[in-house]
Amino acid sequence: MDHLSLEKPTMPGTLRPLGNFLPSLWGDRFSSFTLDTQLLEKYSKEVEVLKEEVKDLLVLDNDDVGGGGKSGAEKMVLIDALERLGVSYLFEKEIEELLESMFPKFEENSHVFHDNLFMVSLHFRVFRQHGYDLSSETFERFTDSTNGEFKETISNDVMGMLSLYEATFLKTHGEDILDKAFCFTKAGLESLKPQYLSSNLAEQVTHALYQPLQRGIPRVEARHYISVYEKDASRNQKLLRLAKIDFNRVQMLHKEELCHIFRWWKEWDLRSHIPYVRDRAVECFFYSTAVCFEPQYSLARLVLTKTMIMISVLDDTYDAYGTYEELKCFTNAVQRWDMNAIDQLPKYMKPIYKALLNVRDEFYQEIMAKKEINYSVQYLEEAFILTQVIDTFFLIFCFDLHVHSNQYKEVVRCYDVETEWSKKGYVQTMEEHLANALVTVTSPLLTTAAFVGMGEIATPEAFQWLQSKPRILMACSTIFRVINDIQSCKTEDERSHVATGVECYMKQHGVSRLEAISELWKIIENAWIDINEEMMRPTMISRDLVIRILNFACLYGVVYKYNDGYTQPECAKDSIIALYEDSIPI
């Protein structure tokens, strides 16, 4: 059925805020996949062999345990390669033990590297990526003592400049030296003439300026770096082979999961009833892979993908089709959470409502089938698995009718506030906009959904921590909300919609659209710095869990960097093909 056929109103004169979204790019491309178990077993066996051989390389020499000498430098380069190639998850224990022993000694002996900009920057970045708060004062040796500016002589060290540039994305508040380093290295790298660099180095510089490592999607960056590392004259062949084989092995598992999700979405057959929604099942799985790609987190990807798809259906129903009266009716039915309430709904809403009631049962079955801890579903329910601000209306999709009353009232108050804003045509202040939106954006519920599938490390304390609205989660939500506002403001202006953050800032401060957008990017940058600080040790819960919030922030940053990448499916096309279709030649 054509999307526009639904524009015909149930009642004469009904106007619908149609989004006219682009169709899926994929057709039935991912509808079937037969896992080659023999090849998978072959890959898995070789991964185990290579893993043991690489482990031997991670053993630090007893006479050079400080990390300030040759062996320590080699180990740091190796750790960085493992992480950038996407196989560090196979060596978590070994890497952790190595960094723990190296960090205190490096602080004492970093002078060993003297003017080695590349090595100092590499140590700084890797230590901070793992939560070790190495002082940024270590870079003062590269500045002019008279004016505090970076020495022009280091501009000739391209690898050092690139390493320092990547390190600046780990800055915390008040680190002026890293602000200077960012401006200095960015300008220096942008001014380089590619013809004077090796092709491999030129490619690394171009890619880093386009997508800094710290803010990239891990699996996408690993796929890219494998091709870079392969052309590196100093590459370790065993490590390269491990990266290639493990990528293909994990890709096979992901393709099987994607096929399951694709069939599940098609079997719903919602598109025949509600063709106005964005058909983005494949993209949702890609986003879940961005958050947790590791093989052991299959359940997390499944729960997270289905949650994202459900959010998308509800978002488009509230944002791009339903009338006020229909949506109020649907909201009341959801709050009743009773299949008997389906009779009061318009015909097109009934399959959506039925799917909502069925999905919780699916989660229970899938979690129990994998023998995961039962309390995780409870927290998924109580976190309200689908809460979001949707235009002028509010929706509360809560699997647990016994949700804490204060939390329930807080969400309802925020939706009521937005409903009033829209009715009155009120353009709120930026402070009002963010205060309301950070309660109801999807980041908290999606993080909860991811935690649900991560097994025993997602303890009751971890879910309680999520419910406390930790600073890192609010920073992630800020990035999502504000960058979405920036990229969607053009399309939102074309149809009736509550004011975006751009409009709010423009009116409040009396500035142009370009000036408002510039200021909003500063808010986003400030949120990134908050995340960096919250990733420092000790974290309140397992770092393996906290990293998922960082991954969500990276996902939002990449998807909305230049466009509304969810609405515009072409934005993720190449990455999806690279991750799920094109295996790496061995």
C-alpha positions as a Python dict, from the first residue, in 0.01 Angstrom:
ca = {
    (1, 'M'): (0, 0, 0),
    (2, 'D'): (134, 341, -84),
    (3, 'H'): (218, 570, 208),
    (4, 'L'): (6, 853, 76),
    (5, 'S'): (-303, 635, 66),
    (6, 'L'): (-327, 685, 440),
    (7, 'E'): (-360, 1057, 396),
    (8, 'K'): (-729, 1000, 331),
    (9, 'P'): (-878, 1095, 667),
    (10, 'T'): (-1125, 895, 868),
    (11, 'M'): (-1325, 1213, 913),
    (12, 'P'): (-1358, 1485, 648),
    (13, 'G'): (-1109, 1765, 697),
    (14, 'T'): (-862, 1563, 908),
    (15, 'L'): (-505, 1681, 862),
    (16, 'R'): (-213, 1454, 928),
    (17, 'P'): (151, 1565, 977),
    (18, 'L'): (287, 1319, 723),
    (19, 'G'): (661, 1263, 718),
    (20, 'N'): (679, 1115, 366),
    (21, 'F'): (975, 902, 473),
    (22, 'L'): (1199, 726, 225),
    (23, 'P'): (1145, 349, 193),
    (24, 'S'): (1391, 86, 309),
    (25, 'L'): (1698, 36, 92),
    (26, 'W'): (1717, -336, 150),
    (27, 'G'): (1410, -509, 10),
    (28, 'D'): (1444, -878, 102),
    (29, 'R'): (1823, -863, 102),
    (30, 'F'): (1856, -988, 459),
    (31, 'S'): (1554, -1218, 465),
    (32, 'S'): (1755, -1539, 456),
    (33, 'F'): (2096, -1655, 567),
    (34, 'T'): (2231, -2005, 621),
    (35, 'L'): (2510, -2017, 873),
    (36, 'D'): (2807, -2220, 749),
    (37, 'T'): (2878, -2405, 1071),
    (38, 'Q'): (3188, -2575, 935),
    (39, 'L'): (3344, -2244, 834),
    (40, 'L'): (3241, -2089, 1164),
    (41, 'E'): (3406, -2374, 1353),
    (42, 'K'): (3720, -2340, 1142),
    (43, 'Y'): (3738, -1968, 1212),
    (44, 'S'): (3673, -2019, 1583),
    (45, 'K'): (3951, -2277, 1616),
    (46, 'E'): (4205, -2055, 1443),
    (47, 'V'): (4100, -1758, 1654),
    (48, 'E'): (4176, -1961, 1966),
    (49, 'V'): (4520, -2056, 1837),
    (50, 'L'): (4609, -1703, 1733),
    (51, 'K'): (4470, -1563, 2055),
    (52, 'E'): (4717, -1767, 2259),
    (53, 'E'): (5005, -1654, 2039),
    (54, 'V'): (4910, -1289, 2072),
    (55, 'K'): (4877, -1327, 2449),
    (56, 'D'): (5248, -1407, 2461),
    (57, 'L'): (5317, -1065, 2307),
    (58, 'L'): (5129, -898, 2591),
    (59, 'V'): (5366, -1027, 2859),
    (60, 'L'): (5572, -735, 2985),
    (61, 'D'): (5942, -793, 3042),
    (62, 'N'): (6021, -804, 3412),
    (63, 'D'): (6316, -569, 3372),
    (64, 'D'): (6107, -307, 3192),
    (65, 'V'): (5777, -313, 3374),
    (66, 'G'): (5766, 64, 3412),
    (67, 'G'): (5620, 131, 3072),
    (68, 'G'): (5872, 404, 3009),
    (69, 'G'): (6116, 198, 2807),
    (70, 'K'): (6124, 1, 2487),
    (71, 'S'): (5916, -292, 2606),
    (72, 'G'): (5652, -66, 2758),
    (73, 'A'): (5631, 135, 2437),
    (74, 'E'): (5592, -182, 2231),
    (75, 'K'): (5315, -306, 2459),
    (76, 'M'): (5128, 23, 2432),
    (77, 'V'): (5149, 13, 2053),
    (78, 'L'): (5023, -346, 2064),
    (79, 'I'): (4731, -260, 2294),
    (80, 'D'): (4633, 26, 2065),
    (81, 'A'): (4645, -201, 1762),
    (82, 'L'): (4432, -466, 1935),
    (83, 'E'): (4170, -207, 2020),
    (84, 'R'): (4165, -39, 1681),
    (85, 'L'): (4146, -375, 1503),
    (86, 'G'): (3841, -471, 1710),
    (87, 'V'): (3988, -774, 1890),
    (88, 'S'): (4079, -628, 2229),
    (89, 'Y'): (3766, -790, 2376),
    (90, 'L'): (3953, -1120, 2345),
    (91, 'F'): (4225, -993, 2578),
    (92, 'E'): (4042, -782, 2835),
    (93, 'K'): (4207, -942, 3138),
    (94, 'E'): (4557, -925, 2994),
    (95, 'I'): (4521, -563, 2880),
    (96, 'E'): (4377, -456, 3214),
    (97, 'E'): (4660, -617, 3410),
    (98, 'L'): (4919, -467, 3179),
    (99, 'L'): (4786, -111, 3200),
    (100, 'E'): (4741, -136, 3575),
    (101, 'S'): (5109, -221, 3613),
    (102, 'M'): (5227, 35, 3358),
    (103, 'F'): (5030, 343, 3466),
    (104, 'P'): (5199, 437, 3795),
    (105, 'K'): (5545, 374, 3654),
    (106, 'F'): (5473, 575, 3339),
    (107, 'E'): (5374, 877, 3547),
    (108, 'E'): (5716, 858, 3710),
    (109, 'N'): (5919, 775, 3399),
    (110, 'S'): (5745, 953, 3112),
    (111, 'H'): (6055, 1169, 3073),
    (112, 'V'): (6213, 866, 2903),
    (113, 'F'): (6018, 959, 2589),
    (114, 'H'): (6137, 1320, 2614),
    (115, 'D'): (6031, 1477, 2282),
    (116, 'N'): (5860, 1171, 2130),
    (117, 'L'): (5522, 1333, 2061),
    (118, 'F'): (5372, 1022, 1909),
    (119, 'M'): (5452, 798, 2204),
    (120, 'V'): (5355, 1046, 2474),
    (121, 'S'): (5023, 1114, 2299),
    (122, 'L'): (4958, 743, 2248),
    (123, 'H'): (5014, 666, 2617),
    (124, 'F'): (4791, 956, 2717),
    (125, 'R'): (4508, 845, 2489),
    (126, 'V'): (4515, 475, 2576),
    (127, 'F'): (4545, 535, 2950),
    (128, 'R'): (4252, 777, 2944),
    (129, 'Q'): (4044, 548, 2724),
    (130, 'H'): (4078, 298, 3008),
    (131, 'G'): (3992, 552, 3276),
    (132, 'Y'): (4343, 630, 3401),
    (133, 'D'): (4365, 1003, 3462),
    (134, 'L'): (4707, 1079, 3321),
    (135, 'S'): (4778, 1449, 3360),
    (136, 'S'): (4764, 1662, 3047),
    (137, 'E'): (5063, 1851, 3185),
    (138, 'T'): (5271, 1582, 3020),
    (139, 'F'): (5229, 1780, 2697),
    (140, 'E'): (5392, 2094, 2838),
    (141, 'R'): (5728, 1968, 2714),
    (142, 'F'): (5604, 2035, 2360),
    (143, 'T'): (5511, 2398, 2430),
    (144, 'D'): (5715, 2716, 2426),
    (145, 'S'): (5797, 2820, 2781),
    (146, 'T'): (5768, 3188, 2689),
    (147, 'N'): (5414, 3194, 2547),
    (148, 'G'): (5267, 2851, 2626),
    (149, 'E'): (5193, 2778, 2261),
    (150, 'F'): (5289, 2453, 2092),
    (151, 'K'): (5626, 2458, 1922),
    (152, 'E'): (5607, 2497, 1546),
    (153, 'T'): (5882, 2237, 1509),
    (154, 'I'): (5646, 1953, 1597),
    (155, 'S'): (5440, 2035, 1287),
    (156, 'N'): (5693, 1831, 1090),
    (157, 'D'): (5608, 1518, 1291),
    (158, 'V'): (5290, 1408, 1114),
    (159, 'M'): (5243, 1084, 1311),
    (160, 'G'): (5300, 1276, 1633),
    (161, 'M'): (5054, 1546, 1531),
    (162, 'L'): (4796, 1284, 1440),
    (163, 'S'): (4850, 1103, 1770),
    (164, 'L'): (4813, 1427, 1966),
    (165, 'Y'): (4502, 1523, 1769),
    (166, 'E'): (4333, 1194, 1862),
    (167, 'A'): (4440, 1238, 2224),
    (168, 'T'): (4266, 1576, 2255),
    (169, 'F'): (3924, 1409, 2235),
    (170, 'L'): (3985, 1265, 2582),
    (171, 'K'): (4006, 1608, 2745),
    (172, 'T'): (3830, 1703, 3067),
    (173, 'H'): (3700, 2042, 3179),
    (174, 'G'): (3960, 2313, 3225),
    (175, 'E'): (4239, 2146, 3029),
    (176, 'D'): (4339, 2450, 2827),
    (177, 'I'): (4651, 2279, 2697),
    (178, 'L'): (4436, 2021, 2520),
    (179, 'D'): (4214, 2293, 2374),
    (180, 'K'): (4528, 2451, 2232),
    (181, 'A'): (4651, 2112, 2113),
    (182, 'F'): (4327, 2048, 1929),
    (183, 'C'): (4334, 2381, 1744),
    (184, 'F'): (4705, 2345, 1667),
    (185, 'T'): (4692, 1988, 1538),
    (186, 'K'): (4366, 2027, 1347),
    (187, 'A'): (4498, 2330, 1160),
    (188, 'G'): (4830, 2158, 1100),
    (189, 'L'): (4678, 1835, 971),
    (190, 'E'): (4432, 2019, 749),
    (191, 'S'): (4716, 2215, 591),
    (192, 'L'): (4914, 1906, 492),
    (193, 'K'): (4960, 1833, 123),
    (194, 'P'): (4859, 1469, 64),
    (195, 'Q'): (5114, 1433, -217),
    (196, 'Y'): (5395, 1476, 36),
    (197, 'L'): (5270, 1189, 254),
    (198, 'S'): (5262, 818, 200),
    (199, 'S'): (4921, 708, 77),
    (200, 'N'): (4856, 516, 397),
    (201, 'L'): (4942, 810, 622),
    (202, 'A'): (4741, 1049, 406),
    (203, 'E'): (4442, 816, 441),
    (204, 'Q'): (4481, 806, 820),
    (205, 'V'): (4496, 1184, 844),
    (206, 'T'): (4193, 1233, 619),
    (207, 'H'): (3991, 975, 810),
    (208, 'A'): (4083, 1116, 1153),
    (209, 'L'): (3975, 1466, 1050),
    (210, 'Y'): (3646, 1324, 923),
    (211, 'Q'): (3589, 1084, 1212),
    (212, 'P'): (3801, 1103, 1529),
    (213, 'L'): (3865, 761, 1677),
    (214, 'Q'): (3725, 833, 2022),
    (215, 'R'): (3387, 935, 1880),
    (216, 'G'): (3351, 670, 1614),
    (217, 'I'): (3141, 354, 1608),
    (218, 'P'): (3381, 82, 1728),
    (219, 'R'): (3285, -186, 1475),
    (220, 'V'): (3291, 55, 1181),
    (221, 'E'): (3626, 196, 1288),
    (222, 'A'): (3770, -155, 1326),
    (223, 'R'): (3658, -249, 975),
    (224, 'H'): (3833, 59, 841),
    (225, 'Y'): (4149, 16, 1045),
    (226, 'I'): (4203, -342, 931),
    (227, 'S'): (4258, -209, 579),
    (228, 'V'): (4494, 60, 713),
    (229, 'Y'): (4693, -182, 928),
    (230, 'E'): (4731, -422, 638),
    (231, 'K'): (4929, -155, 452),
    (232, 'D'): (5149, -73, 751),
    (233, 'A'): (5506, -190, 693),
    (234, 'S'): (5548, -259, 1067),
    (235, 'R'): (5232, -471, 1093),
    (236, 'N'): (5228, -795, 1291),
    (237, 'Q'): (5106, -1066, 1055),
    (238, 'K'): (4959, -1283, 1330),
    (239, 'L'): (4765, -993, 1469),
    (240, 'L'): (4642, -894, 1124),
    (241, 'R'): (4524, -1247, 1053),
    (242, 'L'): (4351, -1267, 1390),
    (243, 'A'): (4167, -941, 1317),
    (244, 'K'): (4053, -1057, 974),
    (245, 'I'): (3939, -1402, 1082),
    (246, 'D'): (3765, -1276, 1393),
    (247, 'F'): (3588, -1004, 1195),
    (248, 'N'): (3453, -1261, 951),
    (249, 'R'): (3360, -1497, 1233),
    (250, 'V'): (3165, -1231, 1421),
    (251, 'Q'): (3012, -1108, 1095),
    (252, 'M'): (2861, -1452, 1038),
    (253, 'L'): (2698, -1442, 1381),
    (254, 'H'): (2570, -1091, 1322),
    (255, 'K'): (2424, -1187, 984),
    (256, 'E'): (2231, -1472, 1144),
    (257, 'E'): (2093, -1233, 1408),
    (258, 'L'): (2005, -973, 1146),
    (259, 'C'): (1817, -1234, 946),
    (260, 'H'): (1617, -1322, 1258),
    (261, 'I'): (1534, -956, 1321),
    (262, 'F'): (1444, -899, 957),
    (263, 'R'): (1202, -1193, 951),
    (264, 'W'): (1054, -1089, 1285),
    (265, 'W'): (984, -742, 1147),
    (266, 'K'): (833, -877, 827),
    (267, 'E'): (617, -1130, 1012),
    (268, 'W'): (467, -845, 1209),
    (269, 'D'): (338, -721, 875),
    (270, 'L'): (284, -379, 1026),
    (271, 'R'): (384, -210, 704),
    (272, 'S'): (67, -328, 536),
    (273, 'H'): (-134, -151, 807),
    (274, 'I'): (87, 148, 880),
    (275, 'P'): (301, 224, 573),
    (276, 'Y'): (369, 573, 705),
    (277, 'V'): (639, 447, 945),
    (278, 'R'): (1008, 443, 866),
    (279, 'D'): (1111, 91, 766),
    (280, 'R'): (1447, 80, 943),
    (281, 'A'): (1480, -267, 1096),
    (282, 'V'): (1822, -318, 937),
    (283, 'E'): (1945, 20, 1057),
    (284, 'C'): (1821, -54, 1410),
    (285, 'F'): (2025, -373, 1417),
    (286, 'F'): (2326, -176, 1292),
    (287, 'Y'): (2280, 68, 1581),
    (288, 'S'): (2262, -219, 1828),
    (289, 'T'): (2586, -355, 1687),
    (290, 'A'): (2735, -11, 1740),
    (291, 'V'): (2654, -32, 2110),
    (292, 'C'): (2759, -392, 2179),
    (293, 'F'): (2912, -593, 1894),
    (294, 'E'): (3079, -865, 2102),
    (295, 'P'): (2950, -1218, 2030),
    (296, 'Q'): (2850, -1283, 2391),
    (297, 'Y'): (2600, -996, 2379),
    (298, 'S'): (2366, -1145, 2122),
    (299, 'L'): (2070, -1110, 2357),
    (300, 'A'): (2151, -743, 2419),
    (301, 'R'): (2145, -676, 2045),
    (302, 'L'): (1816, -859, 2008),
    (303, 'V'): (1638, -677, 2292),
    (304, 'L'): (1787, -342, 2195),
    (305, 'T'): (1699, -377, 1826),
    (306, 'K'): (1339, -470, 1895),
    (307, 'T'): (1311, -183, 2140),
    (308, 'M'): (1446, 61, 1881),
    (309, 'I'): (1203, -66, 1619),
    (310, 'M'): (915, -27, 1863),
    (311, 'I'): (1024, 326, 1944),
    (312, 'S'): (1039, 409, 1575),
    (313, 'V'): (686, 282, 1513),
    (314, 'L'): (548, 480, 1806),
    (315, 'D'): (747, 790, 1718),
    (316, 'D'): (616, 796, 1363),
    (317, 'T'): (261, 725, 1476),
    (318, 'Y'): (267, 1019, 1715),
    (319, 'D'): (489, 1243, 1508),
    (320, 'A'): (392, 1175, 1149),
    (321, 'Y'): (41, 1039, 1125),
    (322, 'G'): (-193, 1023, 1425),
    (323, 'T'): (-445, 1292, 1506),
    (324, 'Y'): (-473, 1438, 1854),
    (325, 'E'): (-791, 1243, 1932),
    (326, 'E'): (-651, 912, 1802),
    (327, 'L'): (-334, 951, 2001),
    (328, 'K'): (-515, 1034, 2321),
    (329, 'C'): (-719, 720, 2271),
    (330, 'F'): (-404, 516, 2210),
    (331, 'T'): (-233, 664, 2517),
    (332, 'N'): (-528, 567, 2736),
    (333, 'A'): (-524, 213, 2597),
    (334, 'V'): (-152, 177, 2666),
    (335, 'Q'): (-194, 293, 3023),
    (336, 'R'): (-459, 26, 3071),
    (337, 'W'): (-223, -236, 2923),
    (338, 'D'): (-509, -472, 2857),
    (339, 'M'): (-589, -644, 2529),
    (340, 'N'): (-955, -563, 2589),
    (341, 'A'): (-870, -198, 2534),
    (342, 'I'): (-792, -270, 2170),
    (343, 'D'): (-1158, -232, 2075),
    (344, 'Q'): (-1152, 142, 2146),
    (345, 'L'): (-870, 205, 1896),
    (346, 'P'): (-886, 309, 1531),
    (347, 'K'): (-830, 19, 1294),
    (348, 'Y'): (-475, 113, 1195),
    (349, 'M'): (-366, 137, 1561),
    (350, 'K'): (-483, -209, 1662),
    (351, 'P'): (-187, -404, 1523),
    (352, 'I'): (52, -157, 1688),
    (353, 'Y'): (-117, -203, 2022),
    (354, 'K'): (-119, -578, 1985),
    (355, 'A'): (253, -574, 1903),
    (356, 'L'): (322, -364, 2212),
    (357, 'L'): (152, -615, 2437),
    (358, 'N'): (324, -908, 2271),
    (359, 'V'): (679, -776, 2278),
    (360, 'R'): (718, -802, 2656),
    (361, 'D'): (626, -1168, 2642),
    (362, 'E'): (889, -1214, 2372),
    (363, 'F'): (1154, -1056, 2593),
    (364, 'Y'): (1061, -1281, 2882),
    (365, 'Q'): (1080, -1588, 2661),
    (366, 'E'): (1412, -1489, 2502),
    (367, 'I'): (1574, -1403, 2833),
    (368, 'M'): (1453, -1718, 3002),
    (369, 'A'): (1558, -1928, 2704),
    (370, 'K'): (1912, -1801, 2752),
    (371, 'K'): (1880, -1851, 3129),
    (372, 'E'): (1946, -1488, 3204),
    (373, 'I'): (1861, -1335, 3538),
    (374, 'N'): (1491, -1268, 3570),
    (375, 'Y'): (1520, -934, 3752),
    (376, 'S'): (1657, -771, 3437),
    (377, 'V'): (1315, -776, 3275),
    (378, 'Q'): (1170, -611, 3584),
    (379, 'Y'): (1410, -320, 3548),
    (380, 'L'): (1343, -294, 3178),
    (381, 'E'): (976, -262, 3263),
    (382, 'E'): (1022, -18, 3549),
    (383, 'A'): (1252, 206, 3349),
    (384, 'F'): (953, 235, 3115),
    (385, 'I'): (1084, 68, 2805),
    (386, 'L'): (940, 326, 2573),
    (387, 'T'): (923, 683, 2693),
    (388, 'Q'): (982, 972, 2465),
    (389, 'V'): (865, 1320, 2385),
    (390, 'I'): (659, 1293, 2070),
    (391, 'D'): (542, 1625, 1931),
    (392, 'T'): (250, 1780, 2111),
    (393, 'F'): (130, 1460, 2267),
    (394, 'F'): (258, 1235, 2535),
    (395, 'L'): (290, 858, 2546),
    (396, 'I'): (368, 636, 2835),
    (397, 'F'): (450, 284, 2733),
    (398, 'C'): (517, 102, 3054),
    (399, 'F'): (530, -274, 3080),
    (400, 'D'): (498, -265, 3458),
    (401, 'L'): (181, -106, 3594),
    (402, 'H'): (346, -92, 3937),
    (403, 'V'): (611, 158, 3832),
    (404, 'H'): (712, 388, 4113),
    (405, 'S'): (453, 664, 4140),
    (406, 'N'): (704, 948, 4164),
    (407, 'Q'): (885, 837, 3850),
    (408, 'Y'): (553, 797, 3673),
    (409, 'K'): (436, 1143, 3777),
    (410, 'E'): (763, 1301, 3669),
    (411, 'V'): (734, 1160, 3317),
    (412, 'V'): (369, 1260, 3290),
    (413, 'R'): (445, 1611, 3409),
    (414, 'C'): (706, 1647, 3136),
    (415, 'Y'): (467, 1530, 2868),
    (416, 'D'): (196, 1758, 3003),
    (417, 'V'): (435, 2051, 2984),
    (418, 'E'): (511, 1984, 2617),
    (419, 'T'): (144, 1938, 2540),
    (420, 'E'): (78, 2283, 2685),
    (421, 'W'): (368, 2435, 2494),
    (422, 'S'): (232, 2306, 2167),
    (423, 'K'): (-126, 2409, 2231),
    (424, 'K'): (-22, 2762, 2322),
    (425, 'G'): (236, 2787, 2044),
    (426, 'Y'): (489, 2855, 2317),
    (427, 'V'): (858, 2851, 2220),
    (428, 'Q'): (1029, 2749, 2541),
    (429, 'T'): (1366, 2865, 2669),
    (430, 'M'): (1662, 2637, 2603),
    (431, 'E'): (1678, 2555, 2972),
    (432, 'E'): (1312, 2451, 2971),
    (433, 'H'): (1360, 2254, 2652),
    (434, 'L'): (1653, 2051, 2785),
    (435, 'A'): (1514, 2005, 3135),
    (436, 'N'): (1200, 1851, 2988),
    (437, 'A'): (1364, 1656, 2706),
    (438, 'L'): (1631, 1491, 2922),
    (439, 'V'): (1359, 1320, 3122),
    (440, 'T'): (1192, 1174, 2817),
    (441, 'V'): (1452, 1116, 2545),
    (442, 'T'): (1514, 755, 2456),
    (443, 'S'): (1872, 720, 2583),
    (444, 'P'): (1777, 600, 2934),
    (445, 'L'): (1536, 334, 2811),
    (446, 'L'): (1768, 215, 2534),
    (447, 'T'): (2054, 184, 2782),
    (448, 'T'): (1827, -18, 3007),
    (449, 'A'): (1735, -240, 2714),
    (450, 'A'): (2104, -300, 2636),
    (451, 'F'): (2183, -381, 3000),
    (452, 'V'): (1900, -635, 3010),
    (453, 'G'): (2077, -855, 2756),
    (454, 'M'): (2425, -830, 2906),
    (455, 'G'): (2388, -1107, 3159),
    (456, 'E'): (2529, -1123, 3510),
    (457, 'I'): (2737, -805, 3493),
    (458, 'A'): (2411, -608, 3476),
    (459, 'T'): (2339, -633, 3848),
    (460, 'P'): (2041, -484, 4033),
    (461, 'E'): (2279, -208, 4146),
    (462, 'A'): (2355, -125, 3783),
    (463, 'F'): (1985, -80, 3702),
    (464, 'Q'): (1933, 128, 4016),
    (465, 'W'): (2227, 343, 3910),
    (466, 'L'): (2062, 398, 3571),
    (467, 'Q'): (1742, 507, 3741),
    (468, 'S'): (1935, 767, 3941),
    (469, 'K'): (1998, 964, 3618),
    (470, 'P'): (2377, 958, 3637),
    (471, 'R'): (2569, 1245, 3483),
    (472, 'I'): (2712, 1035, 3199),
    (473, 'L'): (2364, 923, 3094),
    (474, 'M'): (2235, 1279, 3100),
    (475, 'A'): (2533, 1390, 2892),
    (476, 'C'): (2461, 1116, 2640),
    (477, 'S'): (2097, 1224, 2632),
    (478, 'T'): (2204, 1585, 2576),
    (479, 'I'): (2416, 1487, 2278),
    (480, 'F'): (2126, 1291, 2129),
    (481, 'R'): (1867, 1560, 2188),
    (482, 'V'): (2071, 1859, 2074),
    (483, 'I'): (2235, 1704, 1770),
    (484, 'N'): (1896, 1570, 1665),
    (485, 'D'): (1753, 1920, 1703),
    (486, 'I'): (2027, 2061, 1482),
    (487, 'Q'): (1989, 1810, 1201),
    (488, 'S'): (1611, 1780, 1207),
    (489, 'C'): (1521, 2149, 1242),
    (490, 'K'): (1490, 2196, 866),
    (491, 'T'): (1246, 1910, 810),
    (492, 'E'): (1058, 1985, 1130),
    (493, 'D'): (998, 2341, 1008),
    (494, 'E'): (817, 2202, 705),
    (495, 'R'): (533, 2063, 913),
    (496, 'S'): (356, 2125, 1242),
    (497, 'H'): (587, 2037, 1527),
    (498, 'V'): (680, 2149, 1875),
    (499, 'A'): (974, 2393, 1874),
    (500, 'T'): (1318, 2238, 1831),
    (501, 'G'): (1618, 2339, 2036),
    (502, 'V'): (1738, 2557, 1750),
    (503, 'E'): (1417, 2760, 1752),
    (504, 'C'): (1424, 2783, 2131),
    (505, 'Y'): (1776, 2920, 2132),
    (506, 'M'): (1706, 3164, 1849),
    (507, 'K'): (1410, 3320, 2024),
    (508, 'Q'): (1562, 3324, 2372),
    (509, 'H'): (1886, 3490, 2265),
    (510, 'G'): (1769, 3684, 1961),
    (511, 'V'): (2024, 3527, 1728),
    (512, 'S'): (2020, 3387, 1377),
    (513, 'R'): (1978, 3020, 1299),
    (514, 'L'): (2350, 2981, 1220),
    (515, 'E'): (2448, 3148, 1547),
    (516, 'A'): (2206, 2926, 1741),
    (517, 'I'): (2342, 2611, 1579),
    (518, 'S'): (2697, 2719, 1662),
    (519, 'E'): (2602, 2757, 2028),
    (520, 'L'): (2425, 2422, 2033),
    (521, 'W'): (2742, 2252, 1907),
    (522, 'K'): (2914, 2400, 2214),
    (523, 'I'): (2653, 2236, 2436),
    (524, 'I'): (2726, 1906, 2263),
    (525, 'E'): (3101, 1948, 2309),
    (526, 'N'): (3050, 2022, 2677),
    (527, 'A'): (2849, 1700, 2711),
    (528, 'W'): (3133, 1503, 2551),
    (529, 'I'): (3371, 1641, 2812),
    (530, 'D'): (3127, 1537, 3087),
    (531, 'I'): (3134, 1185, 2945),
    (532, 'N'): (3515, 1183, 2945),
    (533, 'E'): (3518, 1279, 3312),
    (534, 'E'): (3260, 1018, 3405),
    (535, 'M'): (3463, 746, 3231),
    (536, 'M'): (3754, 803, 3472),
    (537, 'R'): (3817, 542, 3737),
    (538, 'P'): (3655, 442, 3956),
    (539, 'T'): (3320, 413, 3780),
    (540, 'M'): (3010, 343, 3987),
    (541, 'I'): (2934, 22, 3798),
    (542, 'S'): (3123, -214, 3570),
    (543, 'R'): (3318, -27, 3302),
    (544, 'D'): (3191, -282, 3051),
    (545, 'L'): (2844, -144, 3116),
    (546, 'V'): (2941, 224, 3129),
    (547, 'I'): (3118, 189, 2793),
    (548, 'R'): (2777, 114, 2637),
    (549, 'I'): (2667, 467, 2725),
    (550, 'L'): (2979, 604, 2557),
    (551, 'N'): (2897, 386, 2255),
    (552, 'F'): (2544, 528, 2246),
    (553, 'A'): (2688, 880, 2243),
    (554, 'C'): (2922, 785, 1959),
    (555, 'L'): (2632, 632, 1770),
    (556, 'Y'): (2425, 950, 1799),
    (557, 'G'): (2724, 1162, 1703),
    (558, 'V'): (2793, 960, 1389),
    (559, 'V'): (2433, 908, 1276),
    (560, 'Y'): (2340, 1276, 1313),
    (561, 'K'): (2678, 1431, 1234),
    (562, 'Y'): (2591, 1565, 892),
    (563, 'N'): (2224, 1474, 854),
    (564, 'D'): (1933, 1298, 1017),
    (565, 'G'): (2092, 962, 943),
    (566, 'Y'): (1799, 758, 1067),
    (567, 'T'): (1543, 925, 846),
    (568, 'Q'): (1790, 931, 553),
    (569, 'P'): (1886, 562, 512),
    (570, 'E'): (2162, 630, 259),
    (571, 'C'): (2378, 763, 543),
    (572, 'A'): (2440, 417, 691),
    (573, 'K'): (2433, 218, 368),
    (574, 'D'): (2808, 174, 320),
    (575, 'S'): (2867, 82, 684),
    (576, 'I'): (2588, -177, 680),
    (577, 'I'): (2728, -339, 366),
    (578, 'A'): (3079, -342, 517),
    (579, 'L'): (2963, -498, 843),
    (580, 'Y'): (2707, -752, 723),
    (581, 'E'): (2773, -829, 357),
    (582, 'D'): (3136, -783, 261),
    (583, 'S'): (3363, -1028, 438),
    (584, 'I'): (3735, -954, 453),
    (585, 'P'): (3955, -1152, 211),
    (586, 'I'): (4185, -1379, 411),
}
